[in-house]
């Protein structure tokens, strides 16, 4: 705060703080408080709102356990609430997306930070930024065209003789995972790149001089140093993937359902904003708990993510 006052003066600093407070209060805090309060109230006709039936309860949250569906993992068959299954599939595939984004982003980040010439890094960053110039909707539709049954990907693979018949890429969660990786991989790349860039190259050279193999250099030197960037990127990719709506809606198949689509159906199809609010807070709370448990398991502190 003292740095802001010294740089901009007391008057301009006060205006900046008021604008930030206004943005947080009006666009973040108040809407969430309103939704949170609505999540405990029943969905009633307008004439009955505020009447004797308009009481607070957990009924909207308990709806997540309604509707049983049969699943058979590992040969064992049992019943599970359909919305609970959708939630766990959303979490699982969000974890898959996060892990695959790391596998893609880490080599790219290391190459730009420690291998590529410094003069070529701005060009590489510009090329990487190009997808962000296009809206998420257009990127998702582009992948829908690419992965279509008679799309360019199947045509290319058939022309090269790699497949004998067209492949249905848009089935299950496959296309959703591909679309989410393409959409959010940069949110993993840049934090990892910033973390690796701050690593002293002399440490890598010393390990090479001592005969350490490349995998041990990355495992013992580069990755521990890049842990804050990996943690920050993982949290962003996971939360954005779990909360995505456009990509699962466009690239999802008839056998895939994202939890945000369920929330959207309560909002727009059933017009039940109370239940939709409850489902939204279930997603927010459980995703936050999952991230906290993952941070505890991997010994990552909140200060590491905030770096």
C-alpha positions, 0 to 999 in steps of 0.5 A: 500500500505504501508503494502505491501511495508513493507511486500514484499519490494518496488520491489516485490510490484511494480511487484504485482501491475503491474501484477494486472494492466495487468490482469485488463487492458488486460483481463477486461477493454480492452475487455469490451471497445471493446465490448461496442464500437462494440455494437453501430456499425451495423453488416456488411459484412467484405467488408463494415466495415469502409464504409459509412454504418458503423456508430454508432447508437442505432439500436442494443439496440433497437432490444430488443424491436422487436418481440411481444409475447402474455402473460396473467398474472392474466387474462390480455392479452397483447403483450410484446417484446419476449426479454424483456419478457426473460429478466424479467423472468431471473431477476425474477427467479434470485431473486427466486434463491437468496431468496431460497439460503438464506433460505437454507444457513442461517440455515446452517451458523448459525448452523456451527457458533453458534451450532456445536462444533468448532472441527467439523466445519472444517469437515463440511466445507470440506463436503460442499466444495466437490461439488466445486471440480466438474466442473459446467458442470458436476454438471448440467449434474448430475442434468439433470440425477437426474431430468430426466423423468425416472431418479433416483428421480422419481424412488425413489419417485415411490418406496416410494409411494409418487407419482403415475406417473413419474413427468416431473421435467425438465419443465419450469424454475423448473430444472433451479432454482434447478440447480442454487441453487445447483451451487451458494448456497455456495456463499451465505453460506460463507459470511453469515457464516463469518458474524454470526461467528463474533457475540458475543454469549453473546448477544444471551444468554442474549436474551434467558435469557430475554425470547425472542422467537427464531424467535425474536432473529434471527430477532432482533439480528442475522440478523441485525448483519449478514446483510453485509454477507447477502448483499454480498451473495445476490449480488453474487448469483443474478449476477451469476444466471442472468449471468449463461449460462451453467445451463440454457442451460443444464437444461432448457426446451423448454418453458424456455429461459435465457437472456444469451442464447439469447446473446449466440445465437446472438454470435454463431448462428447469428454471430452478435457480435454487437447485442450480445454486446448490449444485454450483456451490457443491461444485465449488466447495468440493473442488476446493476441498479436492485442491486442498487435499492435493496440495497437502498430499504433494506438500505444496503450500498456498504461498507456493501457488501465490508466487 
